[in-house]
Amino acid sequence: MLKRNTRDTRTGKVAIIGAGPAGITAAYELQKVAPGFTPVIYEAGHLLGGIARTESHNGFRFDIGGHRFFTKVPEVEAIWEEVLGADFITVPRLSRIYYRGRFFDYPLKFFNALWNTGPYEAVRIVLSYIKWRLRPHPVEETFEQWVVNRFGARLYHHFFQSYTQKVWGIPPSEIRADWAAQRIKDLSLSRAISNALGGANTTTSLIESFRYPRLGPGMMWERMGERVRANGGAIHVNHDVVRILRDENRVCALELSTRDDAGNPVTTRIEADHFVSSMALRDLIARFDPPPPPEVMAAAGRLKYRDFLIVTLILDRPDPFPDNWIYVHSPDVRVGRIQNFRAWSPDMLPDSRQSSIGMEYFCNEDDDLWRMSDEQLAHLATRELDSLGLADGMSVTDSAVIRQRKAYPVYDPDYAAALRVIREWMQQLENFQTVGRNGLHRYNNQDHSMLTAMLAARNIAGEHHDLWSVNVERAYQEEFQVPKEEVPAIG
């Protein structure tokens, strides 16, 4: 059991790199547990929230990937309620898979899947499942092995293989099982059957509803940022960290690049007593001056990321489908997932007579998709929405494109060994911590990212938590919480 120290009475400045859920939470928590320290956040982008921000276009608001607010970490839930309160809405979940011209419930529902595949294939699915339950892969090193052991090879080939390769750009046999264990968690075919027969639903992946900010996830982080500022902290957007200056095992300053009112480049240097970073590790390691040892630099260079872009299409008619989102497994189109933003919150749209549909594409920066112009992407997304039969392409009246670099850390065969090298070196730094999805190269949900940030703030206050060993899965399996003394809300 973890114990919390009394509130810290020291003073100083804490520089925080990144204003995503982890960075903002680090500042917010620090003001509670160590009010003598002043958090200052430096964000390279123009909005708060990182990949969980909310973008807007002509009054239409849209989420970058769909961010459900669901957690079994009580302290995270308490912060959400404290910050947003009545601006939370409860959203019924409806998500399906589009495959071979049919819609399948997702998470997979056993009888629905069998009905849609037909009697012959249904028998093959059941026999395959029995075979792999009797003789499973003895070692689960890859995503493919992990899924086959729980669903059988036939269901894997139908519902996991093609979509996973579309998302990651590499075969599922090259993705580590760590990713499946974290993202799909304890879901299996036997559990899906149990739920279908009326068994208790204890699986995170099968939740029937979730909470969501009325104006999108960015509302949470903007509101939290307002509280950080109101309590003496500072947040600087459009400030890119280009160098991290260190003296042996202590970081002493950051060098930042921004622009003045005339648009001219400006470089500034800031000093601080402590540093917290949510920057992608590959970029972070490259910015240290003096640089880390060659083996650490080489390890960082081996880390890979998957990029992401969303084409939001505005239609001149109400919602073409009721789902929050649809997974598109069809190899005939390049879109991977489709959002219906009104199904998340009606307030995301300014006009109830229109609809806002997010066409999501997974890619790399050197892909042809990434290099397409906004006009070309809008044309592609419109054509694919039409070809899937989800909406008439002629109903599209407007569009907006958002590109997101390093959206997902890749769990390829090299990542674990590379991460060990980086971790060993990073843990030698006395006043520098990394948090969040890209800061730990871990495919965290936003609540898990917040948890690492909360523990980083408590470390500055005098506690001792190893952020690298935070058991993310335990947050669901054991309803993990960090015991603490009562700390009054601020702001």
Secondary structure as GFF3:
##gff-version 3
##sequence-region A 1 491
A	DSSP	beta_strand	12	17	.	.	.	ID=ss1
A	DSSP	alpha_helix	21	33	.	.	.	ID=ss2
A	DSSP	beta_strand	37	42	.	.	.	ID=ss3
A	DSSP	three_ten_helix	50	52	.	.	.	ID=ss4
A	DSSP	beta_strand	54	57	.	.	.	ID=ss5
A	DSSP	beta_strand	60	63	.	.	.	ID=ss6
A	DSSP	alpha_helix	74	84	.	.	.	ID=ss7
A	DSSP	three_ten_helix	85	87	.	.	.	ID=ss8
A	DSSP	beta_strand	88	92	.	.	.	ID=ss9
A	DSSP	beta_strand	95	99	.	.	.	ID=ss10
A	DSSP	beta_strand	102	106	.	.	.	ID=ss11
A	DSSP	alpha_helix	110	117	.	.	.	ID=ss12
A	DSSP	alpha_helix	119	134	.	.	.	ID=ss13
A	DSSP	alpha_helix	143	151	.	.	.	ID=ss14
A	DSSP	alpha_helix	153	159	.	.	.	ID=ss15
A	DSSP	alpha_helix	161	168	.	.	.	ID=ss16
A	DSSP	three_ten_helix	172	174	.	.	.	ID=ss17
A	DSSP	alpha_helix	177	183	.	.	.	ID=ss18
A	DSSP	alpha_helix	189	196	.	.	.	ID=ss19
A	DSSP	three_ten_helix	204	206	.	.	.	ID=ss20
A	DSSP	beta_strand	209	213	.	.	.	ID=ss21
A	DSSP	alpha_helix	218	230	.	.	.	ID=ss22
A	DSSP	beta_strand	234	236	.	.	.	ID=ss23
A	DSSP	beta_strand	240	247	.	.	.	ID=ss24
A	DSSP	beta_strand	250	259	.	.	.	ID=ss25
A	DSSP	beta_strand	265	271	.	.	.	ID=ss26
A	DSSP	beta_strand	274	277	.	.	.	ID=ss27
A	DSSP	alpha_helix	281	286	.	.	.	ID=ss28
A	DSSP	beta_strand	288	289	.	.	.	ID=ss29
A	DSSP	alpha_helix	294	302	.	.	.	ID=ss30
A	DSSP	beta_strand	305	315	.	.	.	ID=ss31
A	DSSP	beta_strand	325	328	.	.	.	ID=ss32
A	DSSP	beta_strand	337	340	.	.	.	ID=ss33
A	DSSP	alpha_helix	341	344	.	.	.	ID=ss34
A	DSSP	three_ten_helix	346	348	.	.	.	ID=ss35
A	DSSP	beta_strand	355	363	.	.	.	ID=ss36
A	DSSP	alpha_helix	368	371	.	.	.	ID=ss37
A	DSSP	alpha_helix	374	387	.	.	.	ID=ss38
A	DSSP	three_ten_helix	393	395	.	.	.	ID=ss39
A	DSSP	beta_strand	396	409	.	.	.	ID=ss40
A	DSSP	alpha_helix	415	426	.	.	.	ID=ss41
A	DSSP	beta_strand	432	434	.	.	.	ID=ss42
A	DSSP	alpha_helix	436	440	.	.	.	ID=ss43
A	DSSP	alpha_helix	446	460	.	.	.	ID=ss44
A	DSSP	three_ten_helix	467	469	.	.	.	ID=ss45
A	DSSP	alpha_helix	474	477	.	.	.	ID=ss46
###
